Amino acid sequence: MARPHLSHFGIFVRDIDLIERFYTGVFGLLATDRGVGKTFRNQLVFLTGDPRQHHQLVLSGGRAPDSPSTVMQLSFTVESLDELRAIRDKALVAGATSLIGLNHGNAWSIYFDDPEGNKVEVYLDTPFHVPQPCGEPLNLELGDEALLAETRALVETLPGFMPRDKYVAELARTLD
């Protein structure tokens, strides 16, 4: 069975320079190319944080000045709670608004709006799985061990809880 893998996404923006600065500054993405599209006649900027992918995010001009964002969320992963805290701080300095933190049991997430109101999620997987949706307040001021203990106490009480590696193995069997 053919099963394509999601590789990149694009969003319409009002101020392409502002949004390029936001994503390159907060996430360390690099602009690999830019120009006016031949098929899509908008100004385009291609951004990546992975040398194996020409682009992971495409910014396209052409969003109407007063139009609201239609982005439900753009999600990025990090490798540690320290990285999650650092991105939170950088995003706020760069103009992010409406920041909230959620403990999903299977992930620790922060959500915020970029300068044009597109919802962004940055998250770190936990060693646990629980069915979703699950969203308790996330306190990133806790130390790593305290947050892990708090999360373990939360998820062990929920139906469907299991270690993440068991869930991944079961899902892999289902997808085969």
C-alpha positions as CSV (number, residue, x, y, z in Angstrom):
1,M,0.0,0.0,0.0
2,A,1.3,3.4,-0.9
3,R,1.7,5.6,2.2
4,P,3.3,9.0,1.5
5,H,5.3,10.7,4.2
6,L,4.5,14.3,5.1
7,S,7.7,16.3,4.3
8,H,6.8,20.0,4.3
9,F,4.0,22.6,4.5
10,G,3.4,26.1,3.2
11,I,1.5,29.0,4.6
12,F,0.2,32.2,3.1
13,V,1.5,35.3,4.9
14,R,1.0,39.1,4.8
15,D,4.5,40.2,5.6
16,I,6.9,37.6,4.2
17,D,10.1,39.4,5.6
18,L,8.6,39.6,9.1
19,I,7.6,35.9,9.1
20,E,10.9,34.8,7.6
21,R,12.8,36.6,10.4
22,F,10.5,35.0,13.0
23,Y,11.0,31.4,11.8
24,T,14.7,31.8,11.1
25,G,15.3,33.6,14.4
26,V,13.2,31.4,16.7
27,F,13.7,28.0,15.0
28,G,17.1,28.4,13.3
29,L,15.7,27.7,9.9
30,L,17.7,28.7,6.8
31,A,16.3,30.3,3.7
32,T,17.4,28.0,0.9
33,D,15.7,29.8,-2.0
34,R,13.3,32.6,-2.8
35,G,11.5,34.2,-5.7
36,V,8.2,34.5,-7.5
37,G,6.6,31.2,-8.4
38,K,6.0,30.3,-12.1
39,T,2.8,28.4,-11.3
40,F,1.8,30.1,-8.1
41,R,2.6,33.7,-8.9
42,N,3.4,34.7,-5.3
43,Q,6.6,35.7,-3.6
44,L,8.0,32.5,-2.0
45,V,10.6,31.8,0.6
46,F,11.8,28.2,1.2
47,L,13.1,27.4,4.7
48,T,14.7,24.3,6.2
49,G,16.4,23.1,9.3
50,D,17.5,19.8,7.8
51,P,20.3,19.5,5.3
52,R,18.6,16.5,3.7
53,Q,15.5,18.6,2.9
54,H,15.5,21.6,0.6
55,H,12.6,23.0,2.4
56,Q,10.3,22.1,5.3
57,L,8.3,25.3,5.4
58,V,7.3,27.5,2.4
59,L,6.2,31.0,3.1
60,S,4.0,32.5,0.4
61,G,2.9,36.1,0.0
62,G,-0.6,36.7,-1.0
63,R,-2.5,36.6,2.3
64,A,-5.1,39.4,2.3
65,P,-4.3,42.1,4.8
66,D,-7.3,41.5,7.1
67,S,-7.7,37.8,6.7
68,P,-7.4,35.6,9.8
69,S,-5.1,32.6,9.9
70,T,-6.5,29.3,8.8
71,V,-3.6,27.4,10.3
72,M,-4.8,25.0,13.1
73,Q,-1.1,24.5,14.1
74,L,2.4,24.2,12.8
75,S,4.2,21.6,14.9
76,F,7.9,21.3,15.6
77,T,9.7,18.8,17.9
78,V,12.6,19.3,20.2
79,E,15.0,16.9,21.9
80,S,14.8,18.1,25.5
81,L,12.9,20.2,28.0
82,D,15.8,22.7,28.0
83,E,15.3,23.2,24.3
84,L,11.5,23.6,24.8
85,R,12.2,26.3,27.4
86,A,14.7,28.0,25.1
87,I,12.3,28.1,22.2
88,R,9.6,29.5,24.5
89,D,11.9,32.3,25.5
90,K,13.1,33.0,22.0
91,A,9.5,33.0,20.6
92,L,8.3,35.5,23.2
93,V,11.2,37.9,22.5
94,A,10.5,37.6,18.7
95,G,6.9,38.6,19.0
96,A,5.0,35.4,19.8
97,T,1.7,35.9,21.7
98,S,-0.9,33.8,23.5
99,L,1.6,31.3,24.9
100,I,0.2,28.3,26.8
101,G,1.8,25.1,27.9
102,L,0.0,21.8,27.9
103,N,0.9,18.4,29.3
104,H,-0.6,15.9,26.9
105,G,0.7,12.9,28.9
106,N,2.4,11.7,25.7
107,A,4.1,15.0,25.0
108,W,5.0,18.3,26.7
109,S,3.8,21.1,24.4
110,I,3.9,24.9,24.2
111,Y,1.5,26.7,21.8
112,F,1.8,30.3,20.7
113,D,0.8,32.6,17.8
114,D,3.4,33.8,15.4
115,P,3.3,37.5,14.6
116,E,0.6,36.9,12.0
117,G,-1.6,34.8,14.3
118,N,-0.6,31.3,13.0
119,K,-0.7,28.8,15.8
120,V,2.6,27.1,16.4
121,E,3.2,24.1,18.6
122,V,6.6,23.0,19.9
123,Y,6.8,19.7,21.7
124,L,8.8,17.0,23.3
125,D,7.6,13.4,23.5
126,T,7.4,11.8,26.9
127,P,8.1,8.1,27.6
128,F,4.4,7.5,28.0
129,H,1.3,7.0,25.8
130,V,-2.3,7.9,26.7
131,P,-5.2,8.3,24.3
132,Q,-5.8,11.9,23.1
133,P,-7.1,14.4,23.6
134,C,-5.4,15.0,27.0
135,G,-4.3,18.4,28.1
136,E,-3.4,19.5,31.6
137,P,-1.5,22.7,32.3
138,L,2.3,22.4,31.8
139,N,4.6,24.1,34.3
140,L,8.0,24.4,32.6
141,E,9.4,26.0,35.7
142,L,9.5,22.6,37.3
143,G,12.8,20.7,37.0
144,D,13.0,17.9,34.5
145,E,12.6,15.1,37.2
146,A,9.7,16.8,38.9
147,L,7.9,17.3,35.6
148,L,8.5,13.6,34.7
149,A,7.2,12.5,38.1
150,E,4.1,14.8,37.7
151,T,3.4,13.4,34.3
152,R,3.8,9.8,35.4
153,A,1.3,10.4,38.2
154,L,-1.1,11.9,35.7
155,V,-0.9,9.2,33.0
156,E,-0.9,6.2,35.2
157,T,-4.4,7.1,36.3
158,L,-5.8,7.3,32.7
159,P,-7.5,4.6,30.7
160,G,-5.3,3.4,27.9
161,F,-2.0,4.3,29.5
162,M,1.1,2.4,28.4
163,P,4.8,2.9,27.9
164,R,5.5,4.8,24.7
165,D,7.8,2.0,23.3
166,K,4.9,-0.5,23.7
167,Y,2.5,1.9,21.9
168,V,5.0,2.5,19.1
169,A,5.5,-1.3,18.6
170,E,1.8,-1.9,18.5
171,L,1.2,0.9,16.0
172,A,4.0,-0.4,13.8
173,R,2.4,-3.8,13.7
174,T,-1.0,-2.2,12.8
175,L,0.7,-0.1,10.0
176,D,2.5,-3.1,8.4
